Amino acid sequence: MTSRAQWNAAMPPVPAPALTHDALVVVPGIMGSELVDSADGDVLWGLSHPRWLAEAWLSRSGLASLHVTEAERAGVRGSVRASRLLRFPTWIPFLGGVEPYTRLVEDARAVAAHPRALRTFPYDWRLPVQTNARLLAREARRHLEEWRAHPAHAEARRQAVDEREARLVFVAHSMGGLVTYAALALGGDSELAADTRGVLTLGTPFQGAVDAACILNGVQGAPVPLPHRKLAALAATMPGVHDLLPRHLCLEEGAEVRRLTSADVAALGGDKDLDADAEAFRQKLLAQPLPRHRQLVGIQQRTAESMTLVDGVVRPAEYSFRTHTDGELIRDRHGAPRRYPVRGDGTVHRASASLIPSSVPLALQHGTLASGKAARLAIVDFLLEEDPLGPDQADGALGIQVPDYVVPGAEWQVEITGTDDPSGVECTLSALDGDGWSRDGSPYADGDDLLRVDLRVPRPGLYRLTVTAPYSPTTLTQLVFAGPDGAADDL
């Protein structure tokens, strides 16, 4: 009879878990860091309670403490500090829902050689990207040196193929990609890029986003809901939002297309001085390479790609323009600029998120690029690899278009693009206030390659929309905020 010792000896060894011994840094996007008052510790942005979200966007005084002061613009800072990454779902006018980074951080921690090998970088997203980049450069250097000196690093290093010292690996969402790019290129640490094994960006607007112009323009034109006007007034003071303005050929004027100028930014509701600073910074940044870069880009989501500006009112459009190699616009046979629908992640169009030719395309919304399962699998793969970057990965082609703001009791629609067959497509809307309210929608065909779903919500609050299909490898989600009609009190 076989003894336990003989049985154990006959068993094959347990495979070692896949781990990286590198120093990992997670950098969130705009509004992805919790902000607190430095004096009393009160949370200014990022609470979980549904009443806080309503207070923030639907009251006159909500978020007033986040306006960037003249002293802060002059460099006197410290009254507001970033305490940690966003931990709860939230909603931002024009940008839609933002999911927390909890799952991404958990996945990264699971493949890190030790918990001390992972660091998150919350930052004050109101301030210039370049300001936060200098802070990140210092924090990344400190993190790398501390991890290299940790006893667990020596053990983990012995398991590496070449037994090299740990290097930095950055995972950066949205604006966080610009902060990381600037930290490596302009952050003041000349050796930081050489000590970096790789940078993964998710939906980073390297050429900006038309939605940033829409945010600044929210106080002008036709009546808009109070949250949009509040964000516009806030954004006009924020260098960080001006860093996200579109820098590509995006302003359509009859038979011509050009880039935004600082005068245009002032006309649409922004600050021309903040824009001039942002433009000078962007030109300096894009002249530098981003080392060992891989990019995840959202695809197939209807996205603002260009715009017109008439009497100070922005009208976004879902198409882009291209040029020949000599820089001249591509035109049709009538001489009009040819329009090319590119799409993207619902906020950043694909061309803007593509700093390099090769990319990993994912049919996800901007706010879920850092939390969707397909994205997280790609992130873990990147953290564990050391081989040359591979080819693009195929992905599903479903997209969703969700209203930016809805009114309780009023019917509204979701558009599902990429199919006109409702078979197997499931759509669920769930309240996030903890009472368990949930409704399934019934998709129906409405034109070529398009489905619609009619929905209502019973009361103000934050809701999550989820769309799945058996042939799509990704689950599409978006957050929806419900509040009073747009005819609210003035600011």
C-alpha positions in Angstrom: 0.0 0.0 0.0 1.3 3.5 -1.0 2.3 5.6 2.1 1.4 9.3 2.3 5.1 10.1 2.0 5.3 8.0 -1.2 2.1 9.6 -2.5 3.4 13.1 -1.8 6.7 12.4 -3.4 5.0 11.2 -6.6 2.9 14.3 -6.9 4.2 16.9 -9.3 5.4 20.2 -7.7 2.9 23.0 -7.4 3.5 25.6 -10.1 4.8 28.9 -8.8 2.4 31.8 -9.2 3.1 34.3 -12.0 4.6 37.4 -10.3 6.5 40.5 -11.3 9.3 41.8 -9.1 9.1 45.3 -10.7 7.8 48.4 -8.8 4.3 49.1 -9.9 2.6 52.5 -10.0 -1.1 53.1 -10.7 -2.0 56.6 -11.8 -5.8 57.5 -12.0 -7.5 59.9 -14.4 -9.2 63.3 -13.9 -11.5 63.3 -10.9 -10.2 59.8 -10.1 -8.5 60.9 -6.8 -10.3 61.7 -3.6 -9.6 65.3 -2.5 -9.7 66.5 1.1 -9.4 69.8 2.9 -5.9 69.9 4.3 -7.0 71.9 7.4 -9.9 69.8 8.7 -9.7 66.6 6.6 -13.2 67.0 5.2 -13.7 65.1 1.9 -14.3 67.6 -0.9 -14.5 65.0 -3.7 -15.1 61.3 -3.6 -17.6 60.3 -0.9 -19.8 57.3 -1.4 -23.2 58.4 -0.1 -25.8 59.1 -2.8 -26.8 62.3 -0.9 -23.3 63.6 -1.3 -23.4 63.2 -5.1 -26.7 65.1 -5.2 -25.4 67.8 -2.9 -22.3 68.1 -5.1 -24.1 68.6 -8.4 -27.6 69.9 -7.5 -26.9 72.5 -4.9 -25.5 76.0 -5.3 -22.7 75.6 -2.8 -21.7 72.0 -3.8 -18.0 71.8 -5.0 -17.4 75.5 -4.4 -14.3 74.6 -2.4 -12.8 72.9 -5.4 -12.5 76.2 -7.5 -8.8 76.9 -8.1 -7.9 80.2 -6.4 -5.7 82.9 -7.7 -3.2 82.0 -5.0 -3.2 78.4 -6.2 -2.7 79.5 -9.8 0.3 81.6 -8.6 1.8 78.5 -7.1 0.7 78.7 -3.5 -0.7 75.3 -2.9 -1.5 72.9 -0.1 -5.0 73.8 1.0 -6.4 70.8 -0.9 -4.6 67.4 -1.0 -5.2 64.1 -2.7 -5.7 61.4 -0.1 -6.3 58.2 -2.2 -7.7 56.8 -5.4 -11.4 57.0 -6.0 -13.1 54.1 -4.2 -16.7 54.6 -5.2 -18.6 55.1 -8.5 -19.3 58.7 -9.3 -20.6 60.8 -12.1 -19.2 63.8 -14.0 -21.3 66.0 -16.4 -20.3 65.4 -20.1 -17.9 62.7 -19.1 -20.5 60.3 -17.6 -19.8 57.7 -15.0 -16.4 56.9 -13.5 -15.9 53.6 -11.9 -13.4 53.2 -8.9 -10.0 51.7 -9.4 -10.5 49.0 -6.7 -10.4 46.0 -9.0 -7.5 47.2 -11.1 -5.4 47.7 -7.9 -6.4 44.3 -6.5 -5.4 42.6 -9.8 -2.1 44.5 -9.8 -1.4 43.6 -6.2 -2.2 39.9 -6.9 0.7 39.7 -9.4 3.2 41.9 -7.5 6.0 40.1 -5.7 5.0 41.8 -2.4 2.4 44.4 -1.4 5.1 47.0 -0.9 6.0 46.7 -4.6 2.7 48.4 -5.5 2.0 52.1 -5.1 -0.9 54.3 -6.1 -0.5 57.9 -7.0 -3.5 60.1 -6.1 -3.1 63.7 -7.2 -4.9 67.0 -7.3 -6.4 66.8 -10.8 -7.5 70.4 -10.7 -3.9 71.6 -11.1 -1.7 71.5 -14.2 -0.5 68.2 -15.5 3.1 69.4 -15.4 2.8 70.2 -11.6 1.5 66.7 -10.9 4.1 65.2 -13.2 7.0 66.6 -11.0 5.3 65.1 -8.0 4.9 61.8 -9.7 8.6 61.8 -10.8 9.7 62.2 -7.2 7.2 59.7 -5.8 8.1 57.1 -8.4 11.8 57.5 -7.7 11.2 57.1 -4.0 9.0 54.1 -4.5 11.6 52.4 -6.7 14.4 53.0 -4.2 12.3 51.8 -1.2 11.2 48.6 -3.0 14.8 47.8 -4.1 15.9 48.1 -0.5 13.1 45.9 0.8 14.1 42.3 1.8 11.3 40.9 -0.4 12.9 42.4 -3.4 16.1 40.4 -3.1 14.1 37.2 -2.9 11.8 38.1 -5.8 14.8 39.2 -7.9 16.3 35.8 -7.7 13.2 34.4 -9.4 13.6 36.6 -12.4 15.1 35.2 -15.6 18.0 37.7 -15.7 18.0 38.5 -11.9 18.0 42.2 -12.7 17.0 44.9 -10.3 13.4 46.0 -10.2 12.3 48.7 -12.6 9.2 50.8 -12.7 6.0 49.9 -14.5 3.2 52.5 -14.8 -0.5 51.8 -15.4 -2.2 55.1 -16.1 -5.8 55.9 -17.0 -7.0 59.0 -18.9 -5.3 62.2 -17.6 -3.0 59.9 -15.6 -1.3 58.9 -18.9 -0.4 62.6 -19.5 0.9 62.9 -16.0 3.0 59.8 -16.4 4.3 60.9 -19.8 5.3 64.3 -18.4 6.9 62.7 -15.3 9.2 60.6 -17.5 9.9 63.3 -20.1 9.8 66.5 -18.2 9.7 65.6 -14.5 13.3 66.6 -13.6 14.6 63.1 -13.1 16.8 62.4 -16.1 17.3 58.7 -15.2 13.6 57.9 -14.5 12.9 56.8 -18.1 15.9 54.5 -18.1 14.6 52.9 -14.9 11.2 52.3 -16.4 10.3 48.9 -17.8 7.0 50.0 -19.4 4.1 52.4 -19.4 0.5 51.2 -20.1 -2.0 54.0 -20.9 -5.8 53.5 -20.9 -7.8 56.1 -22.9 -5.2 58.8 -22.5 -6.1 62.0 -24.6 -2.7 62.7 -26.0 -4.3 65.1 -28.5 -7.0 66.2 -26.1 -10.8 65.6 -26.1 -13.6 67.7 -27.5 -15.5 66.9 -24.4 -13.2 69.2 -22.5 -14.4 72.1 -24.7 -18.0 71.1 -24.1 -17.3 71.1 -20.3 -16.0 74.7 -20.4 -18.9 75.7 -22.7 -21.6 74.4 -20.4 -22.6 77.8 -19.1 -23.4 79.2 -22.6 -26.0 78.6 -25.3 -29.3 76.9 -24.6 -30.4 76.2 -21.0 -28.6 73.2 -19.6 -29.0 71.2 -16.4 -27.5 72.7 -13.2 -24.6 70.1 -12.9 -23.3 71.1 -16.3 -23.3 74.8 -15.5 -21.6 74.1 -12.1 -18.9 72.0 -13.7 -18.3 74.7 -16.4 -17.8 77.4 -13.7 -15.5 75.1 -11.8 -13.5 74.0 -14.9 -12.9 77.6 -16.0 -10.6 77.9 -13.0 -8.8 74.6 -13.5 -5.5 74.3 -15.4 -6.1 70.5 -15.5 -9.2 70.8 -17.7 -7.3 73.2 -20.1 -4.6 70.5 -20.4 -7.3 68.2 -21.8 -8.6 70.6 -24.6 -8.4 69.2 -28.1 -5.1 70.0 -29.9 -5.8 68.3 -33.2 -7.5 69.6 -36.3 -11.0 69.8 -34.8 -12.6 73.2 -35.4 -14.8 73.1 -38.5 -15.4 76.5 -40.2 -17.2 76.1 -43.5 -14.8 74.6 -46.0 -11.8 74.8 -43.6 -10.7 73.0 -40.5 -8.2 74.3 -38.0 -6.9 73.9 -34.4 -8.3 75.8 -31.5 -6.6 79.0 -30.5 -6.6 80.6 -27.0 -9.0 83.2 -28.4 -11.4 80.4 -29.3 -11.0 78.9 -25.8 -11.9 82.3 -24.2 -14.9 82.6 -26.5 -16.3 79.2 -25.5 -15.9 79.9 -21.8 -12.3 79.0 -20.9 -9.3 81.0 -19.7 -7.0 82.1 -22.5 -4.0 82.3 -20.3 -4.5 78.8 -18.9 -4.9 77.6 -22.5 -1.7 79.3 -23.7 0.2 77.6 -20.9 -1.4 74.2 -21.7 -0.6 74.5 -25.4 3.0 75.4 -24.7 3.3 72.4 -22.3 1.7 70.0 -24.8 4.1 71.0 -27.6 7.0 70.5 -25.3 5.7 67.2 -24.1 4.9 65.7 -27.5 8.5 66.4 -28.7 9.7 63.8 -26.3 9.4 60.0 -26.6 7.4 57.9 -24.1 9.5 54.8 -23.4 8.3 51.3 -23.7 4.7 52.3 -24.2 1.6 50.2 -24.8 -1.8 51.8 -25.1 -5.3 50.5 -24.6 -7.9 52.4 -26.6 -11.7 52.3 -26.5 -13.4 51.6 -29.7 -16.9 51.6 -31.3 -18.4 54.1 -28.8 -20.0 57.2 -30.2 -17.5 60.0 -29.4 -17.2 63.7 -30.0 -14.3 64.1 -32.4 -14.6 67.6 -33.8 -16.7 70.7 -33.3 -18.1 74.0 -34.6 -18.0 77.2 -32.6 -20.8 79.7 -33.5 -21.5 82.7 -31.3 -19.6 81.1 -28.4 -21.6 77.9 -28.5 -19.8 74.5 -29.1 -21.5 72.0 -31.3 -19.7 68.6 -31.1 -19.6 66.3 -34.1 -18.9 62.6 -34.3 -16.4 62.7 -37.2 -12.7 63.6 -37.7 -10.6 65.0 -40.5 -7.5 63.8 -42.1 -4.6 65.3 -44.0 -2.3 64.2 -46.8 1.4 63.8 -46.1 2.0 67.4 -47.2 -0.4 68.6 -44.4 -3.3 69.5 -46.7 -6.8 68.5 -45.8 -8.3 65.5 -47.6 -11.3 66.8 -49.5 -14.1 65.3 -51.5 -14.7 66.0 -55.2 -16.6 69.2 -54.3 -13.8 70.6 -52.3 -15.4 70.0 -48.9 -13.3 68.5 -46.1 -13.9 64.7 -46.0 -15.4 63.5 -42.7 -14.2 60.2 -41.1 -16.1 58.7 -38.2 -13.4 57.3 -36.0 -15.3 56.7 -32.7 -13.5 55.9 -29.5 -14.4 55.3 -25.8 -17.3 57.8 -25.6 -14.9 60.6 -24.3 -11.6 60.2 -26.1 -11.7 59.4 -29.8 -9.4 56.7 -31.0 -6.9 58.8 -32.8 -6.3 61.0 -29.8 -5.6 58.0 -27.6 -3.1 56.6 -30.1 0.3 58.1 -29.5 1.9 55.1 -31.3 0.6 53.1 -34.2 0.1 49.8 -32.3 -2.7 49.6 -29.8 -5.0 47.2 -27.9 -8.6 48.0 -29.0 -11.3 47.4 -26.4 -15.0 48.0 -26.9 -15.4 49.8 -23.5 -16.5 53.2 -22.3 -13.9 55.7 -21.0 -14.9 55.4 -17.4 -14.7 51.6 -17.4 -11.4 51.3 -19.3 -9.7 50.8 -16.0 -12.3 48.5 -14.5 -13.7 46.3 -17.3 -12.6 42.6 -17.2 -11.1 42.7 -20.7 -9.0 45.7 -19.8 -7.9 44.2 -16.5 -6.7 41.0 -18.2 -4.7 43.1 -20.6 -3.2 45.1 -17.7 -2.2 41.9 -15.8 -0.6 40.5 -19.0 1.4 43.7 -19.4 2.6 43.7 -15.8 3.9 40.1 -16.2 5.5 40.4 -19.6 9.0 41.4 -20.6 8.9 40.4 -24.3 8.5 42.9 -27.1 5.0 44.2 -27.5 2.8 42.0 -29.6 0.2 42.8 -32.3 -3.2 44.3 -31.6 -5.8 42.1 -30.0 -9.2 41.7 -31.6 -12.3 42.6 -29.6 -16.0 42.8 -29.8 -17.7 45.7 -31.7 -20.7 46.6 -29.6 -21.0 50.2 -28.4 -23.4 52.1 -26.2 -24.6 55.7 -26.1 -26.2 56.8 -22.9 -27.7 60.2 -22.1 -25.5 62.4 -20.0 -28.2 63.3 -17.6 -31.8 62.1 -17.1 -34.9 63.2 -15.2 -36.7 60.8 -12.9 -40.0 59.6 -14.4 -39.2 60.8 -18.0 -38.5 58.1 -20.6 -35.0 58.1 -22.2 -33.2 55.8 -24.6 -30.0 53.9 -24.8 -28.5 53.2 -28.2 -26.6 49.9 -28.7 -24.5 50.1 -31.8 -22.7 47.3 -33.7 -25.8 45.0 -34.2 -29.4 45.2 -35.3 -30.3 41.8 -33.8 -31.7 41.9 -30.3 -31.3 38.2 -29.8 -29.2 37.5 -26.7 -28.6 41.2 -26.0 -29.4 41.9 -22.3 -29.7 45.4 -20.8 -30.1 46.0 -17.1 -30.3 49.3 -15.1 -29.6 49.1 -11.4 -29.7 51.8 -8.6 -26.5 52.2 -6.7 -28.1 53.5 -3.5 -28.4 50.1 -2.0 -32.1 49.5 -2.1 -31.9 46.8 -4.8 -34.0 48.6 -7.5 -33.2 47.1 -10.9 -35.0 46.9 -14.3 -34.3 45.0 -17.4 -34.7 46.8 -20.7 -35.9 45.3 -24.0 -33.7 46.1 -26.9 -35.4 46.6 -30.3 -34.1 47.2 -33.8 -34.2 50.7 -35.1 -32.2 51.1 -38.3 -29.1 49.4 -39.6 -26.6 48.2 -37.1 -28.5 49.8 -34.2 -30.7 48.8 -31.2 -32.6 51.0 -28.8 -33.8 50.5 -25.3 -36.4 52.7 -23.6 -35.9 53.2 -19.9 -37.0 55.3 -16.9 -35.7 55.8 -13.4 -37.9 56.3 -10.4 -36.0 59.0 -8.4 -32.8 61.1 -8.4 -29.6 59.2 -7.9 -26.8 57.2 -9.5 -27.5 54.2 -11.7 -25.4 51.6 -13.5 -26.4 50.4 -17.0 -25.0 47.0 -18.1 -25.2 45.6 -21.6 -24.1 42.1 -22.5 -24.3 39.8 -25.6 -23.2 36.2 -25.9 -20.9 37.0 -28.9 -19.2 40.0 -27.3 -16.2 39.3 -25.1 -16.7 42.5 -23.1 -19.5 43.7 -20.8 -20.4 47.3 -21.5 -21.3 49.5 -18.5 -21.9 53.2 -18.0 -23.1 55.2 -15.0 -26.2 57.4 -15.3 -27.0 60.3 -13.0 -30.7 61.4 -12.5 -31.7 64.7 -11.2 -34.2 67.6 -11.6 -35.1 69.1 -14.9 -32.6 71.5 -16.5 -34.7 74.5 -15.5 -32.9 74.8 -12.1 -31.9 77.9 -10.2 -29.0 79.9 -11.7 -25.6 79.6 -10.2 
